[in-house]
């Protein structure tokens, strides 16, 4: 069988990852240390102790593998045979987001194994965000319990920081394409330290984003929002994203498209944040 393996270790991480035996596909898939965060039939996310005391306290390891040939056929144009793999694409996307100051989930390594050209196994390692709180968890569990004045202040800060982050990302012509609350993380319990994570579907375009493309990302954010935020609050977020004090014709068009795109996603996203409907 023609089998090839490729691994990339970020500069400054080679020695630590090799010392911790986190430098090859074989070693990664033999690893049993750490805590499983999420698992499915063909993927796993594991939280592991960082190999260096001078860097982050922990790392996240994502592993993907093939369990049946149907997976290969269905993903032939998504890196399984043609083009770059999902882990390589996410490594590049997260590197960009970190460079722009929009994420702290710094990617430190990725690797893949191909058999006869087909992607068979792959992994991605990212630096753990310090004291992380998922945006969905914060909105669902923590925000409602704050005293009234503090809740109003936290809500305002949260909406403004999210608007700033998404606006900065779109200003660089980058689309996340999966910008749900679960893919935004607060570091150190500080709303000003918001990070974008999980960006395997992200794309950097060489042209300005279209209205429909911007609306798609905004729709992901708004899908579960009506349950937690009032219309005026959601409008303030949108105006902050647009850096405007009132809606103009272009803003109205974008808002209408975002709301239309969000509507079919609401039920599923409320399920994701465990809201009884």
Buried (B, 14 or more C-beta within 10 A) or exposed (E): EEEEEEBEBBEEBEEBBBEBBBBBBBBBBEBEEBEEEEEEEEEBBBBBEBBBEEBBEBBBBBBBBBEEEEBBEEBBEBBBBEEBBBBBBBBBBBBBBBEBEBBBBBBBBBBBBBBEEBBBBBBBBBBBBBEBBBBBBBBBEBBEEEEEEEBEEBBBBBBBBBBBBBBBBBEEBBBBBBBBBBBBBBBEEEBEBBBBBBBBBBBEEEEEBEEEBBBBBBBBBBBBBBBBBEEEBBBBBBBBBBEEEEBEEEBEEBBEBBBEBBEEBBEEBBEBBEBEE
